[in-house]
């Protein structure tokens, strides 16, 4: 039953994020929580605590307005004091000119008593890097 509940929460959380509501996610991070997004680009790197995570989500939603993240598979293992959640993700966003950005990724999340201990996200970094460069090249000089 516990695993079923966690899966449902994960799916609802991604639905909320796709609607632009990231605060419920941020509230699950404590000061020592680790958030890591793979890649050598503006979104990549490690962040700690709720404020840095909030700033990351704000940046993501500025760069990718209308971002949609659909969990394809959610696997839950463990108990409330040490839960691991692995989620396979489909990612999309409508870009300027109507072009659609699509990618896929994986999230590995470790929860302790319902709070985020560690959140690791691995999106196809080459595809994301190309999209970020394409967006930057098309941005007006003042926006760069």
PANU-910997 format. One line per field, with one value per atom (N, C-alpha, C): residue number from 1; residue in one letter; atom name; x, y, z. Coordinates in steps of 0.2 Angstrom, whole numbers, plus 5000, padded with zeros to 4 digits. Each point is the difference from the previous one (the first is absolute). Example, Ala and Ser with C-alpha at 12.3 -4.5 7.8 and 13.67 -1.06 7.14 Angstrom:
<pts>
seq = 1, 1, 1, 2, 2, 2
type = a, a, a, s, s, s
atom = N, CA, C, N, CA, C
X = 5066, 4996, 5004, 4998, 5004, 4996
Y = 4972, 5006, 5006, 5005, 5006, 5005
Z = 5039, 5000, 5000, 4996, 5001, 5003
</pts>
This chain:
<pts>
seq = 1, 1, 1, 2, 2, 2, 3, 3, 3, 4, 4, 4, 5, 5, 5, 6, 6, 6, 7, 7, 7, 8, 8, 8, 9, 9, 9, 10, 10, 10, 11, 11, 11, 12, 12, 12, 13, 13, 13, 14, 14, 14, 15, 15, 15, 16, 16, 16, 17, 17, 17, 18, 18, 18, 19, 19, 19, 20, 20, 20, 21, 21, 21, 22, 22, 22, 23, 23, 23, 24, 24, 24, 25, 25, 25, 26, 26, 26, 27, 27, 27, 28, 28, 28, 29, 29, 29, 30, 30, 30, 31, 31, 31, 32, 32, 32, 33, 33, 33, 34, 34, 34, 35, 35, 35, 36, 36, 36, 37, 37, 37, 38, 38, 38, 39, 39, 39, 40, 40, 40, 41, 41, 41, 42, 42, 42, 43, 43, 43, 44, 44, 44, 45, 45, 45, 46, 46, 46, 47, 47, 47, 48, 48, 48, 49, 49, 49, 50, 50, 50, 51, 51, 51, 52, 52, 52, 53, 53, 53, 54, 54, 54, 55, 55, 55, 56, 56, 56, 57, 57, 57, 58, 58, 58, 59, 59, 59, 60, 60, 60, 61, 61, 61, 62, 62, 62, 63, 63, 63, 64, 64, 64, 65, 65, 65, 66, 66, 66, 67, 67, 67, 68, 68, 68, 69, 69, 69, 70, 70, 70, 71, 71, 71, 72, 72, 72, 73, 73, 73, 74, 74, 74, 75, 75, 75, 76, 76, 76, 77, 77, 77, 78, 78, 78, 79, 79, 79, 80, 80, 80, 81, 81, 81, 82, 82, 82, 83, 83, 83, 84, 84, 84, 85, 85, 85, 86, 86, 86, 87, 87, 87, 88, 88, 88, 89, 89, 89, 90, 90, 90, 91, 91, 91, 92, 92, 92, 93, 93, 93, 94, 94, 94, 95, 95, 95, 96, 96, 96, 97, 97, 97, 98, 98, 98, 99, 99, 99, 100, 100, 100, 101, 101, 101, 102, 102, 102, 103, 103, 103, 104, 104, 104, 105, 105, 105, 106, 106, 106, 107, 107, 107, 108, 108, 108, 109, 109, 109, 110, 110, 110, 111, 111, 111, 112, 112, 112, 113, 113, 113, 114, 114, 114, 115, 115, 115, 116, 116, 116, 117, 117, 117, 118, 118, 118, 119, 119, 119, 120, 120, 120, 121, 121, 121, 122, 122, 122, 123, 123, 123, 124, 124, 124, 125, 125, 125, 126, 126, 126, 127, 127, 127, 128, 128, 128, 129, 129, 129, 130, 130, 130, 131, 131, 131, 132, 132, 132, 133, 133, 133, 134, 134, 134, 135, 135, 135, 136, 136, 136, 137, 137, 137, 138, 138, 138, 139, 139, 139, 140, 140, 140, 141, 141, 141, 142, 142, 142, 143, 143, 143, 144, 144, 144
type = x, x, x, x, x, x, x, x, x, x, x, x, x, x, x, x, x, x, x, x, x, x, x, x, x, x, x, x, x, x, x, x, x, x, x, x, x, x, x, x, x, x, x, x, x, x, x, x, x, x, x, x, x, x, x, x, x, x, x, x, x, x, x, x, x, x, x, x, x, x, x, x, x, x, x, x, x, x, x, x, x, x, x, x, x, x, x, x, x, x, x, x, x, x, x, x, x, x, x, x, x, x, x, x, x, x, x, x, x, x, x, x, x, x, x, x, x, x, x, x, x, x, x, x, x, x, x, x, x, x, x, x, x, x, x, x, x, x, x, x, x, x, x, x, x, x, x, x, x, x, x, x, x, x, x, x, x, x, x, x, x, x, x, x, x, x, x, x, x, x, x, x, x, x, x, x, x, x, x, x, x, x, x, x, x, x, x, x, x, x, x, x, x, x, x, x, x, x, x, x, x, x, x, x, x, x, x, x, x, x, x, x, x, x, x, x, x, x, x, x, x, x, x, x, x, x, x, x, x, x, x, x, x, x, x, x, x, x, x, x, x, x, x, x, x, x, x, x, x, x, x, x, x, x, x, x, x, x, x, x, x, x, x, x, x, x, x, x, x, x, x, x, x, x, x, x, x, x, x, x, x, x, x, x, x, x, x, x, x, x, x, x, x, x, x, x, x, x, x, x, x, x, x, x, x, x, x, x, x, x, x, x, x, x, x, x, x, x, x, x, x, x, x, x, x, x, x, x, x, x, x, x, x, x, x, x, x, x, x, x, x, x, x, x, x, x, x, x, x, x, x, x, x, x, x, x, x, x, x, x, x, x, x, x, x, x, x, x, x, x, x, x, x, x, x, x, x, x, x, x, x, x, x, x, x, x, x, x, x, x, x, x, x, x, x, x, x, x, x, x, x, x, x, x, x, x, x, x, x, x, x, x, x, x, x, x, x, x, x, x, x, x, x, x, x, x, x, x, x, x, x, x
atom = N, CA, C, N, CA, C, N, CA, C, N, CA, C, N, CA, C, N, CA, C, N, CA, C, N, CA, C, N, CA, C, N, CA, C, N, CA, C, N, CA, C, N, CA, C, N, CA, C, N, CA, C, N, CA, C, N, CA, C, N, CA, C, N, CA, C, N, CA, C, N, CA, C, N, CA, C, N, CA, C, N, CA, C, N, CA, C, N, CA, C, N, CA, C, N, CA, C, N, CA, C, N, CA, C, N, CA, C, N, CA, C, N, CA, C, N, CA, C, N, CA, C, N, CA, C, N, CA, C, N, CA, C, N, CA, C, N, CA, C, N, CA, C, N, CA, C, N, CA, C, N, CA, C, N, CA, C, N, CA, C, N, CA, C, N, CA, C, N, CA, C, N, CA, C, N, CA, C, N, CA, C, N, CA, C, N, CA, C, N, CA, C, N, CA, C, N, CA, C, N, CA, C, N, CA, C, N, CA, C, N, CA, C, N, CA, C, N, CA, C, N, CA, C, N, CA, C, N, CA, C, N, CA, C, N, CA, C, N, CA, C, N, CA, C, N, CA, C, N, CA, C, N, CA, C, N, CA, C, N, CA, C, N, CA, C, N, CA, C, N, CA, C, N, CA, C, N, CA, C, N, CA, C, N, CA, C, N, CA, C, N, CA, C, N, CA, C, N, CA, C, N, CA, C, N, CA, C, N, CA, C, N, CA, C, N, CA, C, N, CA, C, N, CA, C, N, CA, C, N, CA, C, N, CA, C, N, CA, C, N, CA, C, N, CA, C, N, CA, C, N, CA, C, N, CA, C, N, CA, C, N, CA, C, N, CA, C, N, CA, C, N, CA, C, N, CA, C, N, CA, C, N, CA, C, N, CA, C, N, CA, C, N, CA, C, N, CA, C, N, CA, C, N, CA, C, N, CA, C, N, CA, C, N, CA, C, N, CA, C, N, CA, C, N, CA, C, N, CA, C, N, CA, C, N, CA, C, N, CA, C, N, CA, C, N, CA, C, N, CA, C, N, CA, C, N, CA, C, N, CA, C, N, CA, C, N, CA, C, N, CA, C, N, CA, C, N, CA, C, N, CA, C, N, CA, C, N, CA, C, N, CA, C, N, CA, C, N, CA, C, N, CA, C
X = 5004, 4996, 5004, 5006, 5004, 5003, 5002, 5003, 4995, 4994, 4995, 4998, 5000, 4999, 5006, 5006, 5006, 4999, 4999, 4999, 4995, 4994, 4995, 5002, 5004, 5002, 5005, 5005, 5005, 4996, 4995, 4996, 4997, 4997, 4996, 5005, 5006, 5005, 5003, 5001, 5002, 4994, 4994, 4994, 5000, 5001, 5001, 5005, 5006, 5006, 4998, 4997, 4998, 4995, 4997, 4995, 5004, 5007, 5003, 5001, 4997, 5000, 5006, 5006, 5005, 5001, 4996, 5001, 4999, 4995, 4999, 5007, 5003, 5007, 5005, 5001, 5005, 4999, 4993, 4999, 5002, 5002, 5002, 5008, 5003, 5007, 5002, 5005, 5003, 5006, 5003, 5007, 5005, 5000, 5006, 4998, 4994, 4998, 5005, 5001, 5004, 4996, 5001, 4996, 5005, 5000, 5005, 4997, 5002, 4997, 5006, 5001, 5006, 5001, 5006, 5001, 5005, 5004, 5004, 4997, 4995, 4996, 4996, 4997, 4997, 4995, 4997, 4996, 5004, 5005, 5004, 5003, 5002, 5004, 4996, 5003, 4997, 4998, 4994, 4997, 4998, 5000, 4998, 4995, 4995, 4995, 4994, 4995, 4994, 5001, 5004, 5001, 5003, 5006, 5003, 4996, 4996, 4995, 4995, 4997, 4995, 5003, 5006, 5003, 5001, 5002, 5001, 4993, 4995, 4993, 4998, 5001, 4998, 5004, 5006, 5004, 4998, 4998, 4998, 4993, 4996, 4993, 5001, 5005, 5002, 5002, 5005, 5003, 4995, 4996, 4995, 4993, 4997, 4993, 4996, 4995, 4995, 5003, 5006, 5003, 4995, 5000, 4996, 5005, 4999, 5004, 4995, 5000, 4996, 5004, 4998, 5003, 4998, 5004, 4998, 5000, 5005, 5001, 5002, 4997, 5002, 5001, 5006, 5002, 5001, 4997, 5001, 5003, 5005, 5003, 5002, 4999, 5002, 4994, 5001, 4995, 5000, 4996, 5000, 5006, 5004, 5006, 5006, 4999, 5005, 4997, 4997, 4997, 5004, 5000, 5003, 4995, 4999, 4996, 5003, 4999, 5003, 4995, 5000, 4995, 5003, 4997, 5002, 4995, 5003, 4996, 5000, 4995, 4999, 5000, 5004, 5000, 4998, 4996, 4999, 4998, 5001, 4998, 5000, 4995, 4999, 5005, 5004, 5005, 4997, 5004, 4998, 4999, 4995, 4999, 4996, 4998, 4995, 5004, 5007, 5003, 5000, 5000, 4999, 5007, 5002, 5006, 4998, 5003, 4999, 5006, 5000, 5006, 4997, 5005, 4998, 5005, 4998, 5005, 4998, 5004, 4999, 5001, 4996, 5001, 5001, 5005, 5001, 4999, 4995, 4999, 5000, 5003, 5001, 4996, 4995, 4996, 5001, 5000, 5000, 4995, 4995, 4994, 4996, 5000, 4996, 5004, 5006, 5004, 5005, 5002, 5005, 5007, 5004, 5006, 5005, 4998, 5004, 4996, 5001, 4996, 5005, 5000, 5005, 4996, 5001, 4997, 5005, 4998, 5005, 4995, 5001, 4996, 5005, 4998, 5005, 5003, 5007, 5003, 5002, 5002, 5001, 4994, 4995, 4993, 4999, 5000, 4999, 5005, 5006, 5005, 4999, 4998, 4999, 4994, 4995, 4994, 5001, 5004, 5002, 5005, 5004, 5004, 4996, 4995, 4995, 4996, 4998, 4996, 5004, 5006, 5005, 5001, 5002, 5001, 4994, 4994, 4994, 4998, 5003, 4998, 5002, 4997, 5002, 5006, 5005, 5006, 4999, 4995, 4998, 4998, 4998, 4998, 5005, 5006, 5005, 5004
Y = 4994, 5006, 5006, 5000, 5006, 5002, 4995, 5001, 5003, 4997, 5003, 5007, 5002, 5007, 5005, 4997, 5004, 5001, 4995, 5001, 5005, 5000, 5005, 5007, 5001, 5006, 5003, 4995, 5002, 5002, 4997, 5002, 5006, 5001, 5007, 5006, 4998, 5005, 5003, 4995, 5002, 5003, 4998, 5004, 5007, 5001, 5007, 5004, 4997, 5003, 5002, 4996, 5001, 5006, 5001, 5006, 5006, 5000, 5005, 5001, 4995, 5000, 4996, 5003, 4997, 5001, 5004, 5001, 4994, 4995, 4994, 4996, 5000, 4997, 5003, 5006, 5004, 4999, 5000, 4999, 4993, 4995, 4994, 4999, 5006, 5000, 5004, 4997, 5003, 5003, 5003, 5004, 4995, 4994, 4996, 4995, 5001, 4996, 5002, 4994, 5001, 4999, 5005, 5000, 5000, 4996, 4999, 4999, 5005, 4999, 4999, 4995, 4998, 5005, 5002, 5003, 5006, 5002, 5006, 5006, 5003, 5005, 5004, 5005, 5005, 4996, 4994, 4997, 4994, 4998, 4995, 5002, 4995, 5001, 4998, 5001, 4998, 5006, 5000, 5005, 4997, 5004, 4997, 5005, 4997, 5004, 5002, 5003, 5002, 5006, 5005, 5006, 4999, 4996, 4998, 4996, 4996, 4996, 5004, 5004, 5005, 5004, 5003, 5004, 4996, 4993, 4996, 4999, 4999, 4999, 5006, 5006, 5006, 5001, 4999, 5000, 4995, 4994, 4995, 5003, 5002, 5002, 5007, 5004, 5006, 4997, 4996, 4997, 4996, 4996, 4996, 5001, 5006, 5001, 4994, 4998, 4995, 4993, 4999, 4994, 4995, 4994, 4994, 4994, 4997, 4994, 4995, 4994, 4995, 4994, 4997, 4994, 4994, 4997, 4994, 4994, 4999, 4994, 5003, 4998, 5002, 4993, 4999, 4994, 5003, 4997, 5002, 4994, 5001, 4995, 5003, 4996, 5002, 5001, 5003, 5002, 5008, 5002, 5007, 5004, 4996, 5003, 5000, 4996, 5000, 4997, 5005, 4998, 5002, 4996, 5002, 4999, 5006, 5000, 5001, 4996, 5001, 5001, 5006, 5002, 5001, 4997, 5001, 5005, 5006, 5006, 5001, 5003, 5003, 5007, 5004, 5007, 5004, 5005, 5004, 5007, 5004, 5007, 5003, 5005, 5003, 5006, 5001, 5005, 5005, 5006, 5005, 4998, 5002, 4998, 4994, 4997, 4994, 4994, 5000, 4993, 4997, 4994, 4996, 4997, 5001, 4997, 4994, 4994, 4994, 4997, 4997, 4996, 4995, 4996, 4995, 5000, 4998, 5000, 4995, 5000, 4996, 5004, 4998, 5004, 4994, 5001, 4995, 5005, 4998, 5004, 4996, 5003, 4996, 5004, 4997, 5004, 4997, 5004, 4997, 5004, 4995, 5003, 5005, 4999, 5004, 5007, 5001, 5006, 4998, 5004, 4999, 5000, 4994, 5000, 5001, 4997, 5001, 4999, 5005, 5000, 5000, 4995, 5000, 4999, 5005, 5000, 4999, 4996, 4998, 5001, 5005, 5001, 4999, 4999, 4999, 5007, 5000, 5007, 5003, 4995, 5003, 5003, 4997, 5003, 5007, 5000, 5006, 5005, 4999, 5005, 5003, 4996, 5002, 5005, 4998, 5005, 5006, 5000, 5006, 5005, 4997, 5004, 5002, 4997, 5002, 5006, 4999, 5006, 5006, 4999, 5006, 5003, 4996, 5003, 5004, 4998, 5004, 5005, 5001, 5005, 5007, 5005, 5007, 5002, 5004, 5001, 5002, 5004, 5003, 4994, 4994, 4995, 4995, 5000, 4996, 5001
Z = 5000, 5000, 5000, 5004, 5000, 4994, 4996, 4993, 4996, 5000, 4996, 5001, 5006, 5002, 4998, 5001, 4997, 4993, 4996, 4993, 4998, 5003, 4999, 5001, 5006, 5002, 4994, 4998, 4995, 4994, 4997, 4994, 5001, 5006, 5001, 5001, 5002, 5001, 4993, 4996, 4993, 4996, 5001, 4997, 5003, 5006, 5003, 4997, 4999, 4997, 4993, 4996, 4993, 5000, 5005, 5001, 5002, 5002, 5002, 5008, 5003, 5008, 5002, 5002, 5003, 5007, 5003, 5008, 5004, 4998, 5004, 5000, 4994, 5000, 5004, 5000, 5004, 5007, 5002, 5007, 5003, 4996, 5002, 5001, 4998, 5001, 5007, 5003, 5006, 4999, 5005, 4998, 4998, 5002, 4998, 4994, 4997, 4994, 4994, 4996, 4994, 4994, 4995, 4994, 4995, 4995, 4995, 4993, 4995, 4993, 4996, 4996, 4996, 4995, 4998, 4994, 5002, 4994, 5001, 4996, 5003, 4997, 5006, 4998, 5005, 5005, 4998, 5005, 5004, 4998, 5003, 5006, 5004, 5006, 5006, 5006, 5007, 5003, 5004, 5004, 5007, 5005, 5006, 5003, 5004, 5003, 4996, 5003, 4997, 4995, 5003, 4996, 4993, 5000, 4994, 4995, 5003, 4996, 4997, 5004, 4997, 4995, 5000, 4995, 4994, 5001, 4994, 4996, 5004, 4996, 4997, 5003, 4997, 4993, 5000, 4994, 4995, 5002, 4995, 4997, 5004, 4997, 4996, 5001, 4996, 4993, 5000, 4994, 4996, 5004, 4996, 5003, 4998, 5002, 4997, 5004, 4997, 5001, 5004, 5001, 5002, 4997, 5002, 5001, 5006, 5002, 5002, 4996, 5001, 5002, 5006, 5003, 4996, 4996, 4997, 5004, 5004, 5005, 5007, 5005, 5007, 5004, 5003, 5004, 5007, 5005, 5007, 5003, 5005, 5004, 5007, 5005, 5006, 5005, 5005, 5005, 5002, 5004, 5001, 5002, 5004, 5002, 4995, 4995, 4995, 4993, 4996, 4994, 4994, 4995, 4994, 4994, 4996, 4995, 4994, 4995, 4993, 4995, 4996, 4996, 4993, 4995, 4993, 4997, 4997, 4999, 4992, 4998, 4993, 5001, 4997, 5001, 4993, 5001, 4994, 5001, 4996, 5000, 4993, 5000, 4993, 5000, 4995, 4999, 4996, 5000, 4995, 4993, 4997, 4993, 4999, 5006, 5000, 5000, 5000, 5000, 5007, 5000, 5006, 5002, 5006, 5003, 5003, 4999, 5003, 5002, 5006, 5003, 5005, 5002, 5005, 5006, 5006, 5005, 5005, 5006, 5005, 5007, 5005, 5006, 5005, 5004, 5006, 5006, 5004, 5006, 5006, 5005, 5007, 5005, 5003, 5005, 5007, 5005, 5007, 5004, 5002, 5003, 4996, 4993, 4996, 4998, 5002, 4998, 4996, 4995, 4995, 5004, 4999, 5002, 4994, 4994, 4994, 4994, 4995, 4994, 4994, 4997, 4994, 4994, 4995, 4993, 4995, 4995, 4994, 4994, 4997, 4993, 4995, 4994, 4994, 5000, 5002, 5001, 4993, 4995, 4994, 4996, 5001, 4997, 5003, 5007, 5004, 4998, 5000, 4999, 4993, 4995, 4993, 5000, 5004, 5001, 5003, 5005, 5004, 4995, 4996, 4996, 4994, 4997, 4995, 5003, 5006, 5003, 5001, 5002, 5001, 4994, 4995, 4993, 4997, 5002, 4997, 5005, 5006, 5004, 4998, 5001, 4999, 5004, 4998, 5003, 5008, 5001, 5007, 5004, 4998, 5004, 5001, 4997, 5001, 5006
</pts>
